[in-house]
Amino acid sequence: MLTQAPKGTKDILPGEVYKWQYIEKIISEVCNTFGYKEIRLPVFEHTELFQRGVGDTTDIVQKEMYTFLDKGGRSISLRPEGTAGVVRSYIENGMASLPQPVKLYYNITAYRYEKMAKGRYREFHQFGVEAFGSTGPSIDVEIISILSTVFNKLGTNEIKLNINSIGCPKCRGEYNEKLKEYLNPKLHHLCELCMTRYNRNPLRIIDCKEEKCKEHTKDVPALVDNLCGECAEHFEGLKAGLQNLGIAYNVDKNIVRGLDYYTKTVFEFVSENVGTQGTVCGGGRYDGLVEACGGVATPGIGFAMGLERLLLEMESRGIHIPEPKGIDLFIANIGEKAFKFAQKLVYELRNKGIAAENDVVGRSLKAQMKYADKMGADYVIVLGDDEILNGKAMLKNMKKGDQKEVSLESISQIFNK
């Protein structure tokens, strides 16, 4: 067991970590372009935060969180997502006093004890964006456009956008009564969990993944067709904004969020690619969440996306991720004096931003050359007593095979051109 990672976790090895770095770099660049700043959060929080911020009736809180008592007897949970922690930080650090909207993004690990599946782990990586302090649909459009830009830059622009509106507490309360009236004759056909949701939170029945529930809820009256005037106007503003930016969308009346503090806009980006069909990321507006977590009522909207899921999508589409540059120069040496000279020269070159290597395990010259070839070094020089005495050595191009004499003193200039 000591030599096996816990179930649901995965090492990201040097041979693949460059893919993650590539995606993270693009995400960071896009977010900064849009004026969003990175926030870094604790890995664990007080359990109550997630009970309020995620919802104590959700599967995440009831079944999937890693929760424990610390040495002070406090209930602590590893974060199952990022939004609740960002909201807590917004409140605790007085960000309401900053110029609004406050625009943040994060790239975190998160933890859920759930069933294993392809691309799904118990420790996973999540990229998310949150914006606080803007009530109109313009910020909704901006949030969605961040994702559209990321997907375009990654070459996954075929992922489709679905949008919906779940209204406000006023129109949702009226809708819930219509929904219960519709579902009442079908109640005995629903799964056990949905039967308990009927009185507590009937909206979540629409989102059930059980086939028998999906069959009996496919023709339910749509919440988006029962919006109050303000929510209907907001939704029209969202659609007009997306059209203005040329972002294609589809209205999916079955996208819901089952918690009271979610309001108006909800959306998903969905892949129809064979083998990776399904939701790539999702988000929505949560105008009641900051208040539910103990802050002053503040509008908010955000999204979250699993990076494992995104990588799987890119690989399935055959999208090439460029590998990083390898070793510029390998310095082979013959003898102790040459080793010390090579060691010092490599140090100096590295300080000038040149990727240089020398032998550190005492290989023979032949073995050093083989090692340089395996490491993909662009160039090699061999140092012995004569080269050190003369201050010159032969620089070999490992790809072309040609070589030329160079000055050891000015060798860095060759790579800094």
DAPE-V366031 format. One record per pair of residues at least 12 apart in sequence whose C-alpha atoms are under 8 Angstrom apart, sorted by the first residue. I is the first residue (numbers start at 1). J is the second residue. D is the distance in Angstrom with one decimal. If there is no record, write none. Layout:
BEGIN
i-><I	I>
j-><J	J>
d-><D	D>
END
This chain:
BEGIN
i-><7	8	8	8	8	9	9	9	9	10	10	18	18	19	19	19	22	23	24	26	26	26	27	30	30	30	31	31	34	35	36	36	36	36	37	37	37	38	38	38	39	39	39	39	40	40	40	41	41	41	42	43	43	43	43	44	44	44	44	45	45	45	45	45	46	46	46	46	47	47	47	47	49	49	49	49	50	50	52	52	53	53	53	53	53	54	55	60	60	63	63	64	64	64	65	65	65	65	65	65	65	66	66	66	66	78	78	79	79	80	80	80	81	81	81	82	82	82	82	82	82	83	83	83	86	87	87	87	88	88	91	91	91	96	100	100	100	101	101	101	101	102	102	102	103	103	103	103	104	104	104	105	105	105	105	106	106	106	106	107	107	107	107	108	108	108	109	109	109	109	110	110	110	110	110	111	111	119	119	119	120	120	124	124	124	125	125	125	126	126	126	126	127	127	127	127	128	128	128	128	129	129	129	129	130	130	130	130	131	131	131	132	132	132	132	133	133	133	134	134	135	135	136	137	137	137	137	137	138	138	138	139	140	140	140	140	141	141	141	143	143	143	145	148	154	155	155	156	156	158	159	159	159	159	160	160	160	160	160	160	160	161	161	161	161	161	161	161	162	162	162	162	162	162	162	162	163	163	163	163	163	163	163	163	163	163	164	164	164	164	164	164	164	164	164	164	164	164	165	165	165	165	165	165	165	165	165	165	166	166	166	166	166	166	166	166	166	166	167	167	167	167	167	167	167	167	167	168	168	168	168	169	169	170	171	171	171	172	172	175	175	176	176	178	179	179	179	179	180	180	182	182	183	183	186	189	189	189	190	190	190	191	191	191	194	194	201	201	203	203	203	204	204	204	205	206	206	207	207	207	222	222	223	224	231	234	235	235	255	255	260	261	261	261	261	261	262	262	262	262	262	262	263	263	263	263	263	264	264	265	265	266	266	266	266	267	267	267	268	268	268	268	269	269	271	273	273	273	275	276	276	276	280	280	280	280	281	281	281	281	282	282	282	283	283	283	283	284	284	284	285	285	285	285	286	286	286	287	287	287	326	326	326	326	326	327	327	327	327	327	327	327	328	328	328	328	328	328	328	329	329	329	329	329	329	329	329	329	330	330	330	330	330	330	330	330	331	331	331	331	331	331	331	331	331	332	332	332	332	332	332	332	332	332	333	333	333	333	333	333	334	334	334	334	334	335	335	337	337	338	338	338	338	339	341	342	342	343	346	349	352	354	354	354	373	377	378	378	378	379	379	379	379	380	380	380	380	381	381	381	381	382	382	391	391	391	392	392	392	392	393	393	393	393	394>
j-><122	116	121	122	123	121	122	123	124	121	123	323	324	321	322	323	321	154	107	150	153	154	150	146	149	150	105	146	146	103	103	104	105	129	103	104	105	104	105	106	86	104	105	106	106	107	108	85	86	108	85	78	79	109	110	76	77	78	79	76	77	78	79	85	74	75	76	77	67	75	76	77	84	85	88	293	79	84	292	293	83	84	289	292	293	84	259	80	112	113	114	112	113	114	77	78	79	80	111	112	113	78	111	112	113	110	111	110	111	110	111	112	110	111	126	106	108	110	126	128	304	128	130	302	130	289	290	293	290	293	290	294	295	133	132	133	134	131	132	133	134	131	132	133	129	130	131	132	129	130	131	127	128	129	130	126	127	128	129	125	126	127	128	125	126	127	123	124	125	126	122	123	124	125	126	123	124	308	309	312	308	309	306	307	308	306	307	308	304	305	306	307	304	305	306	307	302	303	304	305	143	302	303	304	300	301	302	303	300	301	302	298	299	300	301	298	299	300	299	300	299	300	234	234	235	237	238	241	237	238	241	301	238	265	285	301	238	241	242	301	302	303	247	247	314	314	319	313	314	271	269	270	271	272	248	249	250	269	270	271	272	248	249	250	267	268	269	270	249	250	251	252	267	268	269	270	249	250	251	252	253	255	265	266	267	268	224	235	251	252	253	254	255	256	264	265	266	267	223	224	231	235	253	256	263	264	265	266	223	224	227	256	257	262	263	264	265	266	223	224	227	228	231	232	263	264	265	231	262	263	264	260	263	228	226	227	228	223	227	223	226	202	203	221	202	203	220	221	198	202	220	221	217	220	216	212	213	216	212	213	216	210	212	213	208	213	258	259	256	257	258	256	257	258	217	254	256	254	255	256	253	254	253	253	264	264	264	265	267	268	288	286	287	288	289	292	284	285	286	287	288	289	284	285	286	287	288	284	285	284	285	282	283	284	285	282	283	284	280	281	282	283	281	282	313	313	316	317	316	312	313	316	305	306	309	310	303	304	305	306	303	304	305	301	302	303	304	301	302	303	299	300	301	302	299	300	301	299	300	301	355	375	376	377	378	355	356	357	375	376	377	378	354	355	356	377	378	379	415	354	355	356	357	377	378	379	380	381	356	357	358	372	377	379	380	381	346	356	357	358	359	380	381	382	383	358	359	365	368	369	380	381	382	383	358	359	365	382	383	384	365	382	383	384	385	384	385	384	385	383	384	385	388	359	388	358	383	358	358	412	412	412	415	416	398	398	397	398	399	395	396	397	398	395	396	397	398	393	394	395	396	394	395	407	408	409	405	406	407	408	405	406	407	408	406>
d-><7.7	6.7	4.7	4.5	6.3	6.1	6.1	5.4	7.7	7.9	7.9	6.6	6.8	6.2	7.9	7.8	7.3	7.6	7.9	7.0	7.5	7.9	6.3	7.0	7.3	6.7	7.2	7.1	7.4	6.9	4.8	4.9	6.2	8.0	6.4	4.9	5.9	5.7	4.8	5.5	7.8	6.3	6.1	5.5	6.4	7.8	7.8	6.6	7.3	7.9	7.8	5.9	5.9	7.7	7.6	6.6	5.4	4.3	5.4	5.8	5.7	6.6	6.7	7.4	7.6	6.1	4.7	6.2	7.1	5.7	5.0	5.1	6.7	7.8	7.7	6.9	7.9	6.3	6.6	6.2	7.6	5.0	6.7	7.4	6.5	6.9	6.8	7.3	7.2	7.4	8.0	4.9	4.4	5.8	6.6	7.0	7.7	6.3	7.0	5.3	6.1	5.6	7.0	6.7	6.8	7.3	6.2	5.5	6.0	5.0	4.8	5.5	5.7	7.5	7.5	7.7	7.4	7.6	7.7	7.1	7.8	7.8	7.3	7.9	7.8	7.8	6.1	7.5	7.9	7.1	7.5	7.7	5.7	7.9	7.0	5.3	7.1	6.2	5.2	4.6	5.7	5.6	5.1	6.6	7.6	6.1	4.5	6.7	5.8	5.3	6.3	7.5	5.6	4.2	6.2	7.9	5.7	5.4	6.5	7.1	5.7	4.5	6.6	5.6	5.3	6.5	6.5	5.4	4.4	6.1	7.9	5.7	5.4	6.1	6.8	4.7	6.5	5.7	5.7	6.7	7.2	7.5	7.1	7.7	7.1	5.7	5.5	6.7	6.5	5.5	4.5	5.7	5.7	5.3	6.4	6.8	7.1	5.5	4.2	6.2	7.6	5.2	5.6	6.7	7.1	5.8	4.2	6.8	5.6	5.5	6.2	6.7	5.8	4.4	6.7	5.8	5.2	6.2	5.9	6.9	5.8	7.7	6.9	5.8	7.4	5.7	5.1	7.7	7.6	6.9	6.8	7.9	6.8	7.3	7.6	6.9	6.1	6.0	6.1	7.8	6.8	7.8	7.6	7.6	8.0	7.9	6.9	7.8	6.8	7.6	6.1	5.6	4.9	7.2	7.8	7.0	7.9	5.4	5.2	6.3	7.9	6.9	4.9	6.3	7.2	5.9	4.5	6.4	5.6	4.8	5.6	5.7	5.6	5.2	6.2	7.3	6.9	6.2	5.0	5.8	7.9	7.4	7.2	5.9	4.3	6.5	6.8	7.9	5.7	5.7	5.8	7.8	6.2	7.7	7.9	6.0	5.3	6.1	7.4	5.5	7.8	6.5	7.9	7.9	7.6	4.6	4.6	5.8	6.1	6.3	7.9	6.4	7.4	7.8	5.9	4.9	6.6	7.1	7.4	7.2	5.7	7.3	5.5	7.8	5.5	4.3	7.7	6.9	7.9	5.1	6.1	6.7	7.6	7.7	6.9	5.6	5.5	7.4	7.7	6.4	6.6	6.5	6.8	7.8	7.2	7.7	7.0	6.9	6.9	6.8	6.9	8.0	7.8	7.9	6.9	7.3	7.4	7.6	6.7	5.2	7.6	7.4	7.5	6.6	7.5	8.0	6.7	8.0	7.2	7.6	5.7	7.2	7.0	4.9	7.9	6.6	7.4	7.1	7.1	6.5	6.0	7.5	7.3	6.5	6.3	7.5	7.3	6.9	7.1	7.9	7.4	5.4	6.1	4.0	5.2	7.4	7.3	5.8	4.1	6.3	6.6	7.3	7.7	5.5	5.4	6.1	7.7	7.7	6.2	5.3	5.4	7.7	5.9	4.0	6.4	5.7	5.5	6.0	7.5	5.8	4.2	6.4	5.5	6.3	8.0	8.0	7.9	7.8	7.5	7.5	6.3	7.3	6.6	7.4	6.4	6.6	7.2	6.0	4.5	7.0	5.6	6.0	6.9	7.5	5.5	3.8	6.3	5.6	5.8	6.4	7.7	5.8	4.0	6.5	6.6	5.3	5.6	4.0	5.2	7.4	7.4	7.6	6.4	6.5	7.8	5.1	6.0	7.2	7.1	6.5	4.6	6.4	6.6	5.1	5.8	5.7	5.1	6.2	7.8	7.9	6.6	4.8	6.5	5.8	6.1	4.8	5.5	7.6	5.7	4.8	5.7	6.2	6.2	6.3	4.8	6.6	7.6	7.5	6.2	4.9	7.5	5.8	5.1	5.9	7.2	6.0	6.5	6.8	6.2	7.2	7.1	6.1	4.6	6.1	7.8	7.6	6.9	5.6	4.6	6.0	6.7	7.6	6.2	5.0	7.9	6.8	8.0	7.9	7.3	5.8	5.4	6.4	7.2	8.0	7.8	6.6	7.3	6.6	6.9	6.4	7.6	7.6	7.0	7.9	7.4	7.0	6.2	5.5	6.7	6.6	5.4	4.8	5.4	5.9	5.2	6.9	7.0	6.5	5.8	4.9	6.3	7.1	8.0	6.0	5.5	6.9	6.7	5.6	4.6	5.3	5.5	5.7	6.7	6.8	6.2>
END
